[in-house]
Amino acid sequence: MTKAAPKVAMPGIAGTLVIVVAVLSIVLGNFFSYVPLNSIADGLKNTTQLAEWTADLATAPFAFRASVYCFCLNFLGLSILPCLAAVVYKNRYKEAPSWYGQYCNTFGQRAAMLVLYACLWGF
């Protein structure tokens, strides 16, 4: 008789929120990094223009805003990684005999695959 596959271990509401925030920040930060910066290259060398863009982000060109969004989202994604690791560790399939079995069929693994596929699709 074969053993049924375990159900996916689901985190609680706080764990789900941490995973969703981490996934969205990493994926969106990755997508904003693909905006070409050649349209604002001259403005980046001009300190007065750069100060104007920094003072009022709403009037800055989209390429400059995208680079700011990219930095902020990637910083958020990297800073939340320890919390994400704790959520994934806590919600692993503890009854599995191997490391592969503990982490293979979890919500964190599904989220990691989503990030991988989305970031590679953007590339």
Backbone torsions as a table, in degrees:
resi	resn	phi	psi	omega
1	MET	NA	131.7	-179.2
2	THR	-86.1	149.5	-179.6
3	LYS	-86.0	135.3	-179.8
4	ALA	-70.0	145.7	178.7
5	ALA	-66.4	142.4	-179.8
6	PRO	-69.8	153.3	175.9
7	LYS	-72.9	157.1	178.7
8	VAL	-68.6	127.8	178.3
9	ALA	-73.8	120.0	-176.4
10	MET	-103.8	133.9	176.2
11	PRO	-75.8	166.8	176.4
12	GLY	-74.4	-168.8	-177.0
13	ILE	-65.3	-40.1	179.7
14	ALA	-68.5	-40.9	177.9
15	GLY	-64.8	-40.7	177.6
16	THR	-63.6	-40.8	178.7
17	LEU	-62.9	-43.0	178.2
18	VAL	-62.0	-44.6	-179.3
19	ILE	-65.4	-43.7	-179.3
20	VAL	-64.7	-44.1	178.8
21	VAL	-63.0	-43.7	179.5
22	ALA	-63.6	-45.7	-179.2
23	VAL	-63.5	-48.0	-179.0
24	LEU	-64.1	-40.9	-178.7
25	SER	-68.0	-39.6	179.8
26	ILE	-69.3	-44.9	-178.0
27	VAL	-68.1	-47.0	179.9
28	LEU	-67.4	-38.0	174.9
29	GLY	-61.4	-37.5	176.7
30	ASN	-66.1	-44.5	-179.5
31	PHE	-64.7	-39.2	178.6
32	PHE	-68.0	-21.5	-179.8
33	SER	-72.6	-14.0	-179.0
34	TYR	-87.1	-2.9	178.4
35	VAL	-70.7	126.4	-178.0
36	PRO	-68.3	136.4	-178.1
37	LEU	-98.4	2.4	-176.8
38	ASN	-66.2	-22.3	178.9
39	SER	-72.5	-19.0	-179.1
40	ILE	-118.2	15.8	-176.2
41	ALA	-60.6	-41.1	179.6
42	ASP	-68.0	-36.3	179.3
43	GLY	-68.6	-27.7	178.9
44	LEU	-71.3	-24.3	177.9
45	LYS	-84.5	-19.7	-177.9
46	ASN	-92.3	114.8	-175.7
47	THR	-67.8	-34.3	179.1
48	THR	-69.1	-41.3	177.8
49	GLN	-65.1	-41.0	179.1
50	LEU	-64.6	-38.4	177.9
51	ALA	-65.9	-38.4	177.6
52	GLU	-65.0	-43.5	179.7
53	TRP	-64.9	-39.2	-178.8
54	THR	-70.6	-35.7	-178.7
55	ALA	-69.0	-38.7	-178.6
56	ASP	-131.3	90.8	-174.8
57	LEU	-66.2	-25.7	-178.4
58	ALA	-66.8	-30.4	-179.5
59	THR	-94.8	-2.5	179.6
60	ALA	-72.9	154.8	176.8
61	PRO	-62.2	155.5	-176.8
62	PHE	-60.4	-36.9	-179.1
63	ALA	-62.1	-38.9	178.1
64	PHE	-68.6	-44.1	178.4
65	ARG	-62.7	-38.8	179.4
66	ALA	-64.0	-38.0	178.3
67	SER	-68.0	-36.1	176.4
68	VAL	-67.3	-45.2	177.6
69	TYR	-60.9	-41.8	179.8
70	CYS	-59.8	-47.4	179.8
71	PHE	-62.4	-47.5	-177.3
72	CYS	-64.4	-44.5	-178.9
73	LEU	-68.1	-40.2	178.1
74	ASN	-67.4	-37.1	176.2
75	PHE	-63.8	-42.7	177.1
76	LEU	-62.6	-44.4	-179.8
77	GLY	-62.7	-41.3	179.2
78	LEU	-71.6	-35.4	-178.7
79	SER	-74.5	-21.9	179.8
80	ILE	-91.5	-3.6	-179.0
81	LEU	-58.6	-40.2	176.4
82	PRO	-61.1	-38.7	176.9
83	CYS	-66.6	-38.9	178.6
84	LEU	-64.7	-41.2	178.0
85	ALA	-63.4	-39.2	178.4
86	ALA	-65.7	-39.9	178.6
87	VAL	-65.3	-44.0	-179.7
88	VAL	-64.9	-42.1	179.4
89	TYR	-64.0	-41.4	-177.9
90	LYS	-68.0	-32.3	-174.1
91	ASN	-104.1	25.2	177.1
92	ARG	-76.4	166.0	177.8
93	TYR	-83.0	95.7	-169.2
94	LYS	-69.9	-22.9	-176.8
95	GLU	-80.3	-10.8	-177.6
96	ALA	-70.8	143.9	-177.0
97	PRO	-77.9	-20.0	-176.5
98	SER	-120.5	165.0	177.7
99	TRP	-62.7	-41.7	178.9
100	TYR	-60.2	-44.5	-180.0
101	GLY	-66.3	-32.1	-179.4
102	GLN	-71.0	-36.8	-173.6
103	TYR	-108.0	-6.7	-173.8
104	CYS	-70.1	-39.9	-171.9
105	ASN	-114.0	53.8	-178.0
106	THR	-121.8	165.4	178.4
107	PHE	-66.0	-35.0	178.4
108	GLY	-64.7	-36.9	177.3
109	GLN	-66.8	-40.0	178.4
110	ARG	-64.6	-40.5	178.9
111	ALA	-66.0	-40.3	178.2
112	ALA	-63.7	-39.4	177.2
113	MET	-66.8	-36.5	176.6
114	LEU	-62.4	-44.4	178.4
115	VAL	-63.3	-45.8	179.9
116	LEU	-59.3	-49.3	-178.4
117	TYR	-66.1	-41.4	-179.0
118	ALA	-66.8	-41.7	-179.5
119	CYS	-70.0	-37.7	176.9
120	LEU	-70.8	-32.9	176.4
121	TRP	-64.7	-40.0	178.2
122	GLY	-67.0	-30.7	-179.7
123	PHE	-70.4	NA	NA
